[in-house]
Amino acid sequence: MLRWTVIFIILAIVAGIFGFGGIAAGAASIAKILFFIFLVLFVISLISGRSKV
Protein backbone atom coordinates (compact mmCIF):
# COMPACT_ATOMS: atom_id res chain seq x y z
CA MET A 1 0.00 0.00 0.00
CA LEU A 2 2.88 2.32 0.70
CA ARG A 3 4.15 1.65 -2.85
CA TRP A 4 0.83 2.91 -4.29
CA THR A 5 1.11 6.04 -2.16
CA VAL A 6 4.55 6.77 -3.59
CA ILE A 7 3.31 6.12 -7.14
CA PHE A 8 0.43 8.57 -6.74
CA ILE A 9 2.72 11.21 -5.19
CA ILE A 10 5.11 10.91 -8.13
CA LEU A 11 2.16 11.10 -10.51
CA ALA A 12 0.93 14.24 -8.74
CA ILE A 13 4.38 15.86 -8.97
CA VAL A 14 4.75 15.05 -12.67
CA ALA A 15 1.22 16.26 -13.43
CA GLY A 16 1.89 19.45 -11.49
CA ILE A 17 5.09 20.10 -13.42
CA PHE A 18 3.30 19.76 -16.74
CA GLY A 19 0.44 22.00 -15.61
CA PHE A 20 -2.37 19.49 -15.14
CA GLY A 21 -3.70 20.94 -11.89
CA GLY A 22 -6.84 18.82 -11.64
CA ILE A 23 -5.01 15.56 -12.19
CA ALA A 24 -2.29 16.57 -9.74
CA ALA A 25 -4.84 17.44 -7.07
CA GLY A 26 -6.69 14.17 -7.60
CA ALA A 27 -3.53 12.08 -7.44
CA ALA A 28 -2.34 13.92 -4.34
CA SER A 29 -5.63 13.35 -2.55
CA ILE A 30 -5.59 9.65 -3.45
CA ALA A 31 -2.01 9.41 -2.18
CA LYS A 32 -3.00 11.09 1.08
CA ILE A 33 -5.93 8.73 1.62
CA LEU A 34 -3.80 5.65 0.86
CA PHE A 35 -1.10 6.86 3.24
CA PHE A 36 -3.56 7.26 6.11
CA ILE A 37 -5.04 3.81 5.41
CA PHE A 38 -1.49 2.43 5.49
CA LEU A 39 -0.83 4.12 8.85
CA VAL A 40 -4.03 2.74 10.37
CA LEU A 41 -3.28 -0.79 9.17
CA PHE A 42 0.30 -0.51 10.39
CA VAL A 43 -0.79 0.54 13.88
CA ILE A 44 -3.39 -2.23 14.00
CA SER A 45 -0.77 -4.80 13.00
CA LEU A 46 1.61 -3.50 15.67
CA ILE A 47 -1.05 -3.77 18.36
CA SER A 48 -2.40 -7.17 17.37
CA GLY A 49 0.94 -8.69 16.40
CA ARG A 50 2.46 -8.68 19.86
CA SER A 51 2.95 -12.09 21.35
CA LYS A 52 1.57 -12.74 24.81
CA VAL A 53 4.10 -13.94 27.36
N, CA, C and O atoms as CSV, one atom per row, in Angstrom:
chain,resi,resn,atom,element,x,y,z
A,1,MET,N,N,0.822,-1.185,0.000
A,1,MET,CA,C,0.000,0.000,0.000
A,1,MET,C,C,0.868,1.251,0.000
A,1,MET,O,O,0.516,2.261,-0.609
A,2,LEU,N,N,1.987,1.177,0.678
A,2,LEU,CA,C,2.885,2.319,0.697
A,2,LEU,C,C,3.458,2.566,-0.698
A,2,LEU,O,O,3.727,3.710,-1.064
A,3,ARG,N,N,3.646,1.507,-1.471
A,3,ARG,CA,C,4.145,1.654,-2.847
A,3,ARG,C,C,3.142,2.432,-3.696
A,3,ARG,O,O,3.546,3.272,-4.500
A,4,TRP,N,N,1.847,2.173,-3.534
A,4,TRP,CA,C,0.833,2.905,-4.291
A,4,TRP,C,C,0.819,4.375,-3.904
A,4,TRP,O,O,0.601,5.246,-4.746
A,5,THR,N,N,1.055,4.649,-2.613
A,5,THR,CA,C,1.110,6.037,-2.165
A,5,THR,C,C,2.242,6.774,-2.860
A,5,THR,O,O,2.061,7.898,-3.329
A,6,VAL,N,N,3.411,6.145,-2.929
A,6,VAL,CA,C,4.554,6.770,-3.588
A,6,VAL,C,C,4.279,6.965,-5.078
A,6,VAL,O,O,4.653,7.991,-5.645
A,7,ILE,N,N,3.635,5.999,-5.711
A,7,ILE,CA,C,3.307,6.119,-7.138
A,7,ILE,C,C,2.376,7.298,-7.379
A,7,ILE,O,O,2.581,8.059,-8.325
A,8,PHE,N,N,1.356,7.465,-6.542
A,8,PHE,CA,C,0.429,8.571,-6.736
A,8,PHE,C,C,1.077,9.914,-6.421
A,8,PHE,O,O,0.732,10.919,-7.043
A,9,ILE,N,N,2.008,9.955,-5.469
A,9,ILE,CA,C,2.715,11.209,-5.192
A,9,ILE,C,C,3.586,11.592,-6.376
A,9,ILE,O,O,3.622,12.759,-6.766
A,10,ILE,N,N,4.287,10.627,-6.951
A,10,ILE,CA,C,5.110,10.910,-8.129
A,10,ILE,C,C,4.239,11.357,-9.291
A,10,ILE,O,O,4.600,12.279,-10.023
A,11,LEU,N,N,3.086,10.705,-9.467
A,11,LEU,CA,C,2.156,11.103,-10.513
A,11,LEU,C,C,1.664,12.530,-10.294
A,11,LEU,O,O,1.540,13.296,-11.249
A,12,ALA,N,N,1.383,12.890,-9.051
A,12,ALA,CA,C,0.928,14.245,-8.743
A,12,ALA,C,C,2.022,15.267,-9.031
A,12,ALA,O,O,1.736,16.351,-9.540
A,13,ILE,N,N,3.267,14.937,-8.711
A,13,ILE,CA,C,4.376,15.864,-8.971
A,13,ILE,C,C,4.570,16.063,-10.473
A,13,ILE,O,O,4.722,17.191,-10.942
A,14,VAL,N,N,4.564,14.963,-11.221
A,14,VAL,CA,C,4.749,15.051,-12.666
A,14,VAL,C,C,3.599,15.825,-13.312
A,14,VAL,O,O,3.824,16.659,-14.189
A,15,ALA,N,N,2.376,15.549,-12.879
A,15,ALA,CA,C,1.220,16.259,-13.433
A,15,ALA,C,C,1.274,17.744,-13.074
A,15,ALA,O,O,0.884,18.595,-13.874
A,16,GLY,N,N,1.751,18.047,-11.886
A,16,GLY,CA,C,1.886,19.446,-11.486
A,16,GLY,C,C,2.945,20.173,-12.287
A,16,GLY,O,O,2.775,21.348,-12.613
A,17,ILE,N,N,4.035,19.495,-12.609
A,17,ILE,CA,C,5.092,20.102,-13.415
A,17,ILE,C,C,4.583,20.438,-14.811
A,17,ILE,O,O,4.901,21.497,-15.352
A,18,PHE,N,N,3.797,19.543,-15.391
A,18,PHE,CA,C,3.298,19.763,-16.738
A,18,PHE,C,C,2.040,20.624,-16.785
A,18,PHE,O,O,1.518,20.891,-17.867
A,19,GLY,N,N,1.548,21.060,-15.636
A,19,GLY,CA,C,0.443,22.003,-15.605
A,19,GLY,C,C,-0.943,21.396,-15.556
A,19,GLY,O,O,-1.923,22.103,-15.790
A,20,PHE,N,N,-1.058,20.125,-15.264
A,20,PHE,CA,C,-2.366,19.493,-15.137
A,20,PHE,C,C,-2.793,19.566,-13.676
A,20,PHE,O,O,-2.602,18.616,-12.916
A,21,GLY,N,N,-3.368,20.692,-13.292
A,21,GLY,CA,C,-3.696,20.938,-11.890
A,21,GLY,C,C,-4.745,19.993,-11.331
A,21,GLY,O,O,-4.628,19.539,-10.193
A,22,GLY,N,N,-5.768,19.694,-12.120
A,22,GLY,CA,C,-6.840,18.817,-11.635
A,22,GLY,C,C,-6.356,17.403,-11.413
A,22,GLY,O,O,-6.711,16.766,-10.421
A,23,ILE,N,N,-5.548,16.910,-12.333
A,23,ILE,CA,C,-5.007,15.556,-12.194
A,23,ILE,C,C,-4.045,15.495,-11.011
A,23,ILE,O,O,-4.034,14.520,-10.260
A,24,ALA,N,N,-3.241,16.540,-10.853
A,24,ALA,CA,C,-2.288,16.573,-9.744
A,24,ALA,C,C,-3.020,16.599,-8.397
A,24,ALA,O,O,-2.612,15.923,-7.452
A,25,ALA,N,N,-4.079,17.367,-8.315
A,25,ALA,CA,C,-4.837,17.435,-7.065
A,25,ALA,C,C,-5.518,16.106,-6.767
A,25,ALA,O,O,-5.561,15.668,-5.617
A,26,GLY,N,N,-6.043,15.470,-7.797
A,26,GLY,CA,C,-6.691,14.171,-7.597
A,26,GLY,C,C,-5.702,13.106,-7.160
A,26,GLY,O,O,-5.985,12.324,-6.252
A,27,ALA,N,N,-4.537,13.073,-7.808
A,27,ALA,CA,C,-3.530,12.085,-7.443
A,27,ALA,C,C,-2.989,12.343,-6.039
A,27,ALA,O,O,-2.719,11.401,-5.293
A,28,ALA,N,N,-2.831,13.606,-5.682
A,28,ALA,CA,C,-2.344,13.924,-4.342
A,28,ALA,C,C,-3.356,13.530,-3.269
A,28,ALA,O,O,-2.973,13.045,-2.204
A,29,SER,N,N,-4.624,13.731,-3.539
A,29,SER,CA,C,-5.631,13.354,-2.546
A,29,SER,C,C,-5.727,11.837,-2.408
A,29,SER,O,O,-5.916,11.328,-1.303
A,30,ILE,N,N,-5.599,11.110,-3.524
A,30,ILE,CA,C,-5.594,9.650,-3.451
A,30,ILE,C,C,-4.378,9.174,-2.663
A,30,ILE,O,O,-4.487,8.260,-1.845
A,31,ALA,N,N,-3.224,9.788,-2.902
A,31,ALA,CA,C,-2.012,9.408,-2.176
A,31,ALA,C,C,-2.168,9.661,-0.683
A,31,ALA,O,O,-1.723,8.858,0.137
A,32,LYS,N,N,-2.800,10.776,-0.330
A,32,LYS,CA,C,-3.002,11.092,1.085
A,32,LYS,C,C,-3.925,10.069,1.750
A,32,LYS,O,O,-3.658,9.617,2.864
A,33,ILE,N,N,-4.993,9.712,1.072
A,33,ILE,CA,C,-5.934,8.727,1.620
A,33,ILE,C,C,-5.252,7.373,1.794
A,33,ILE,O,O,-5.400,6.728,2.832
A,34,LEU,N,N,-4.500,6.940,0.770
A,34,LEU,CA,C,-3.801,5.655,0.858
A,34,LEU,C,C,-2.769,5.654,1.980
A,34,LEU,O,O,-2.585,4.644,2.658
A,35,PHE,N,N,-2.097,6.786,2.173
A,35,PHE,CA,C,-1.102,6.863,3.243
A,35,PHE,C,C,-1.759,6.724,4.605
A,35,PHE,O,O,-1.231,6.026,5.471
A,36,PHE,N,N,-2.892,7.369,4.813
A,36,PHE,CA,C,-3.563,7.255,6.107
A,36,PHE,C,C,-4.122,5.854,6.333
A,36,PHE,O,O,-4.119,5.362,7.461
A,37,ILE,N,N,-4.598,5.211,5.279
A,37,ILE,CA,C,-5.041,3.814,5.412
A,37,ILE,C,C,-3.860,2.931,5.786
A,37,ILE,O,O,-3.985,2.040,6.626
A,38,PHE,N,N,-2.696,3.184,5.154
A,38,PHE,CA,C,-1.493,2.433,5.487
A,38,PHE,C,C,-1.122,2.624,6.952
A,38,PHE,O,O,-0.791,1.656,7.638
A,39,LEU,N,N,-1.174,3.866,7.440
A,39,LEU,CA,C,-0.825,4.118,8.846
A,39,LEU,C,C,-1.767,3.393,9.803
A,39,LEU,O,O,-1.325,2.826,10.801
A,40,VAL,N,N,-3.057,3.410,9.501
A,40,VAL,CA,C,-4.027,2.740,10.369
A,40,VAL,C,C,-3.773,1.235,10.393
A,40,VAL,O,O,-3.779,0.616,11.457
A,41,LEU,N,N,-3.549,0.650,9.215
A,41,LEU,CA,C,-3.282,-0.792,9.166
A,41,LEU,C,C,-1.968,-1.144,9.850
A,41,LEU,O,O,-1.854,-2.202,10.470
A,42,PHE,N,N,-0.985,-0.272,9.742
A,42,PHE,CA,C,0.300,-0.510,10.394
A,42,PHE,C,C,0.155,-0.500,11.917
A,42,PHE,O,O,0.707,-1.359,12.604
A,43,VAL,N,N,-0.583,0.468,12.434
A,43,VAL,CA,C,-0.793,0.544,13.880
A,43,VAL,C,C,-1.593,-0.654,14.374
A,43,VAL,O,O,-1.292,-1.206,15.433
A,44,ILE,N,N,-2.604,-1.060,13.619
A,44,ILE,CA,C,-3.393,-2.234,14.001
A,44,ILE,C,C,-2.517,-3.483,14.016
A,44,ILE,O,O,-2.640,-4.318,14.913
A,45,SER,N,N,-1.633,-3.614,13.025
A,45,SER,CA,C,-0.771,-4.796,12.999
A,45,SER,C,C,0.250,-4.771,14.132
A,45,SER,O,O,0.633,-5.824,14.643
A,46,LEU,N,N,0.691,-3.583,14.527
A,46,LEU,CA,C,1.608,-3.502,15.671
A,46,LEU,C,C,0.910,-3.916,16.960
A,46,LEU,O,O,1.485,-4.630,17.781
A,47,ILE,N,N,-0.316,-3.471,17.134
A,47,ILE,CA,C,-1.050,-3.772,18.363
A,47,ILE,C,C,-1.429,-5.247,18.432
A,47,ILE,O,O,-1.269,-5.885,19.473
A,48,SER,N,N,-1.929,-5.785,17.330
A,48,SER,CA,C,-2.403,-7.169,17.366
A,48,SER,C,C,-1.281,-8.193,17.148
A,48,SER,O,O,-1.478,-9.382,17.398
A,49,GLY,N,N,-0.139,-7.754,16.698
A,49,GLY,CA,C,0.938,-8.693,16.403
A,49,GLY,C,C,1.833,-9.020,17.570
A,49,GLY,O,O,2.743,-9.838,17.435
A,50,ARG,N,N,1.606,-8.410,18.702
A,50,ARG,CA,C,2.458,-8.677,19.863
A,50,ARG,C,C,2.126,-10.043,20.453
A,50,ARG,O,O,0.963,-10.411,20.618
A,51,SER,N,N,3.173,-10.765,20.760
A,51,SER,CA,C,2.945,-12.088,21.354
A,51,SER,C,C,2.745,-11.950,22.860
A,51,SER,O,O,3.373,-11.121,23.520
A,52,LYS,N,N,1.859,-12.780,23.377
A,52,LYS,CA,C,1.573,-12.741,24.811
A,52,LYS,C,C,2.536,-13.663,25.526
A,52,LYS,O,O,2.757,-14.798,25.104
A,53,VAL,N,N,3.107,-13.170,26.609
A,53,VAL,CA,C,4.097,-13.944,27.361
A,53,VAL,C,C,3.461,-14.610,28.544
A,53,VAL,O,O,4.139,-15.308,29.299
